[in-house]
Every structure is written in structure tokens, then in C-alpha cells.
Amino acid sequence: SAIFNFQSLLTVILLLICTCAYIRSLAPSLLDKNKTGLLGIFWKCARIGNSFFFSFKILKISPFSSIIY
């Protein structure tokens, strides 16, 4: 079960964040209309995913990326 295994729990959370960000990129109105309540979790995951991907793009473009990678 993913609840009792920390690595599996992190994998499930990361998958949720990436999936929500992908769905928001395809159909933004689907997640944007549910910003509060229980379904607001998916909107928050999409926002986290978008900022994560943006920072990854900046890191990849950076001239110091050859040092990091």
C-alpha cells in the first residue's frame, strides 16, 4: 500500500501533481472552476506542477545546468 511505504507515497503524490498539471494544460477551465472545496486539491496540485515545470525549464536553460547535470 502506498500509504505505508514512504517512497510509494511520494510517487503517488508526484504522479498526481504531474497529471493535474497536464490536464490543466489541455483544459484549464476544467480545474480552474473548482478552486475551493475537495476538488480544489486538484487545482492546487496543478499550480504546484506548473511552478515545478517552470523552475525546471529555467534550470535547464541556465548556463550552470552543465554543472548540475
N, CA, C and O of each residue as an XYZ file, in Angstrom:
276
protein
N       0.833     -1.186      0.000
C       0.000      0.000      0.000
C       0.874      1.245      0.000
O       1.901      1.287      0.677
N       0.475      2.239     -0.745
C       1.266      3.468     -0.877
C       1.221      4.323      0.382
O       2.069      5.197      0.563
N       0.259      4.091      1.241
C       0.156      4.893      2.465
C       1.262      4.526      3.448
O       1.773      5.399      4.149
N       1.635      3.273      3.511
C       2.604      2.820      4.493
C       4.041      2.830      3.991
O       4.968      2.737      4.796
N       4.248      2.939      2.706
C       5.577      2.983      2.132
C       5.854      4.411      1.676
O       5.162      4.927      0.798
N       6.866      5.056      2.266
C       7.128      6.469      2.014
C       7.485      6.723      0.557
O       7.014      7.703     -0.021
N       8.289      5.886     -0.043
C       8.686      6.079     -1.436
C       7.479      5.942     -2.371
O       7.358      6.698     -3.335
N       6.611      5.010     -2.104
C       5.406      4.850     -2.918
C       4.458      6.029     -2.739
O       3.812      6.456     -3.695
N       4.371      6.557     -1.518
C       3.537      7.717     -1.263
C       4.042      8.929     -2.034
O       3.247      9.668     -2.616
N       5.349      9.140     -2.042
C       5.917     10.243     -2.822
C       5.680     10.068     -4.313
O       5.437     11.042     -5.025
N       5.749      8.841     -4.784
C       5.495      8.554     -6.197
C       4.056      8.878     -6.569
O       3.800      9.462     -7.622
N       3.125      8.505     -5.714
C       1.706      8.771     -5.976
C       1.441     10.276     -5.964
O       0.702     10.775     -6.812
N       2.030     11.004     -5.018
C       1.847     12.455     -4.943
C       2.432     13.133     -6.177
O       1.800     14.018     -6.754
N       3.622     12.730     -6.583
C       4.243     13.307     -7.773
C       3.434     12.997     -9.030
O       3.301     13.851     -9.906
N       2.901     11.797     -9.122
C       2.045     11.433    -10.253
C       0.774     12.277    -10.275
O       0.327     12.698    -11.342
N       0.191     12.526     -9.103
C      -0.995     13.368     -9.015
C      -0.694     14.794     -9.463
O      -1.477     15.393    -10.199
N       0.437     15.338     -9.023
C       0.827     16.695     -9.395
C       1.052     16.797    -10.902
O       0.568     17.730    -11.543
N       1.775     15.850    -11.459
C       2.058     15.879    -12.904
C       0.790     15.698    -13.733
O       0.625     16.353    -14.763
N      -0.104     14.816    -13.293
C      -1.345     14.588    -14.019
C      -2.237     15.826    -13.998
O      -2.824     16.194    -15.016
N      -2.334     16.463    -12.838
C      -3.159     17.673    -12.739
C      -2.583     18.798    -13.588
O      -3.332     19.536    -14.228
N      -1.261     18.936    -13.599
C      -0.643     19.977    -14.423
C      -0.876     19.694    -15.907
O      -1.098     20.621    -16.686
N      -0.828     18.434    -16.301
C      -1.063     18.067    -17.694
C      -2.518     18.334    -18.089
O      -2.782     18.875    -19.163
N      -3.447     17.960    -17.230
C      -4.865     18.191    -17.513
C      -5.146     19.685    -17.599
O      -5.922     20.122    -18.449
N      -4.521     20.471    -16.725
C      -4.731     21.925    -16.753
C      -4.149     22.538    -18.027
O      -4.672     23.535    -18.525
N      -3.077     21.955    -18.559
C      -2.524     22.492    -19.806
C      -3.432     22.192    -20.995
O      -3.451     22.948    -21.966
N      -4.180     21.101    -20.927
C      -5.097     20.751    -22.013
C      -6.440     21.468    -21.895
O      -6.972     21.972    -22.884
N      -6.982     21.508    -20.676
C      -8.303     22.106    -20.450
C      -8.262     22.905    -19.153
O      -8.655     22.391    -18.106
N      -7.795     24.150    -19.199
C      -7.657     24.947    -17.973
C      -8.978     25.198    -17.249
O      -9.002     25.269    -16.021
N     -10.050     25.331    -17.976
C     -11.330     25.629    -17.328
C     -11.841     24.456    -16.490
O     -12.650     24.644    -15.581
N     -11.375     23.267    -16.792
C     -11.812     22.089    -16.046
C     -11.372     22.149    -14.590
O     -12.136     21.787    -13.696
N     -10.146     22.604    -14.345
C      -9.646     22.678    -12.975
C      -9.826     24.060    -12.362
O      -9.900     24.182    -11.139
N      -9.898     25.099    -13.179
C      -9.987     26.454    -12.650
C     -11.343     26.768    -12.027
O     -11.447     27.670    -11.196
N     -12.367     26.043    -12.414
C     -13.683     26.324    -11.840
C     -13.835     25.723    -10.441
O     -14.774     26.074     -9.726
N     -12.950     24.844    -10.044
C     -13.009     24.209     -8.720
C     -11.781     24.588     -7.901
O     -10.907     23.755     -7.658
N     -11.718     25.843     -7.480
C     -10.560     26.304     -6.715
C     -10.708     26.075     -5.214
O      -9.720     26.116     -4.481
N     -11.907     25.839     -4.763
C     -12.143     25.618     -3.339
C     -12.830     24.275     -3.139
O     -13.327     23.664     -4.085
N     -12.846     23.843     -1.917
C     -13.501     22.584     -1.594
C     -12.594     21.388     -1.829
O     -11.379     21.516     -1.976
N     -13.219     20.233     -1.859
C     -12.468     18.990     -2.015
C     -11.793     18.901     -3.378
O     -10.668     18.409     -3.476
N     -12.452     19.362     -4.418
C     -11.858     19.323     -5.754
C     -10.784     20.391     -5.940
O     -10.050     20.369     -6.928
N     -10.691     21.321     -4.999
C      -9.651     22.338     -5.047
C      -8.260     21.757     -4.877
O      -7.271     22.399     -5.229
N      -8.174     20.558     -4.346
C      -6.876     19.875     -4.199
C      -6.242     19.668     -5.569
O      -5.030     19.816     -5.727
N      -7.058     19.327     -6.554
C      -6.531     19.100     -7.895
C      -6.040     20.404     -8.520
O      -5.036     20.415     -9.233
N      -6.751     21.505     -8.250
C      -6.310     22.814     -8.745
C      -4.979     23.193     -8.110
O      -4.089     23.706     -8.787
N      -4.841     22.939     -6.805
C      -3.591     23.248     -6.111
C      -2.440     22.384     -6.631
O      -1.316     22.863     -6.781
N      -2.721     21.133     -6.900
C      -1.687     20.254     -7.470
C      -1.259     20.745     -8.852
O      -0.081     20.675     -9.203
N      -2.214     21.238     -9.632
C      -1.877     21.761    -10.958
C      -1.006     23.005    -10.844
O      -0.076     23.183    -11.630
N      -1.297     23.868     -9.873
C      -0.486     25.072     -9.663
C       0.926     24.698     -9.232
O       1.894     25.298     -9.700
N       1.053     23.721     -8.352
C       2.377     23.252     -7.921
C       3.115     22.664     -9.106
O       4.306     22.919     -9.285
N       2.422     21.877     -9.919
C       3.046     21.272    -11.090
C       3.514     22.300    -12.094
O       4.590     22.153    -12.672
N       2.721     23.345    -12.314
C       3.118     24.388    -13.257
C       4.351     25.128    -12.771
O       5.250     25.405    -13.566
N       4.418     25.453    -11.494
C       5.588     26.158    -10.974
C       6.811     25.236    -10.961
O       7.938     25.689    -11.160
N       6.583     23.948    -10.728
C       7.689     22.993    -10.747
C       8.276     22.878    -12.150
O       9.495     22.873    -12.318
N       7.410     22.788    -13.155
C       7.891     22.660    -14.524
C       8.560     23.949    -14.992
O       9.532     23.907    -15.747
N       8.038     25.103    -14.544
C       8.641     26.377    -14.910
C      10.049     26.486    -14.338
O      10.971     26.907    -15.037
N      10.222     26.109    -13.071
C      11.555     26.188    -12.468
C      12.499     25.176    -13.116
O      13.698     25.432    -13.221
N      11.979     24.048    -13.544
C      12.814     23.066    -14.225
C      13.283     23.592    -15.577
O      14.420     23.343    -15.978
N      12.412     24.322    -16.284
C      12.799     24.902    -17.570
C      13.877     25.958    -17.379
O      14.830     26.020    -18.156
N      13.736     26.784    -16.358
C      14.741     27.804    -16.067
C      16.072     27.143    -15.727
O      17.128     27.590    -16.175
N      16.015     26.092    -14.943
C      17.232     25.378    -14.557
C      17.896     24.745    -15.776
O      19.122     24.708    -15.874
N      17.092     24.254    -16.690
C      17.616     23.601    -17.885
C      18.249     24.610    -18.844
O      19.230     24.296    -19.518
N      17.694     25.813    -18.905
C      18.209     26.848    -19.788
C      19.446     27.522    -19.201
O      20.269     28.079    -19.928
N      19.562     27.465    -17.895
C      20.653     28.152    -17.201
C      22.016     27.680    -17.704
O      22.186     26.500    -18.008
N      22.995     28.599    -17.795
C      24.336     28.200    -18.224
C      25.023     27.291    -17.216
O      25.999     26.614    -17.540
N      24.506     27.281    -15.995
C      25.103     26.419    -14.976
C      24.515     25.022    -14.986
O      24.872     24.193    -14.149
N      23.619     24.751    -15.920
C      22.978     23.435    -15.953
C      23.980     22.333    -16.280
O      23.775     21.178    -15.907
N      25.065     22.683    -16.978
C      26.082     21.662    -17.257
C      26.783     21.231    -15.986
O      27.252     20.097    -15.893
N      26.862     22.117    -15.005
C      27.460     21.748    -13.720
C      26.521     20.861    -12.925
O      26.946     19.901    -12.282
N      25.214     21.198    -12.979
C      24.227     20.445    -12.199
C      24.004     19.063    -12.791
O      23.916     18.075    -12.061
N      23.910     18.992    -14.130
C      23.648     17.704    -14.768
C      24.973     17.088    -15.126
O      25.014     15.990    -15.681
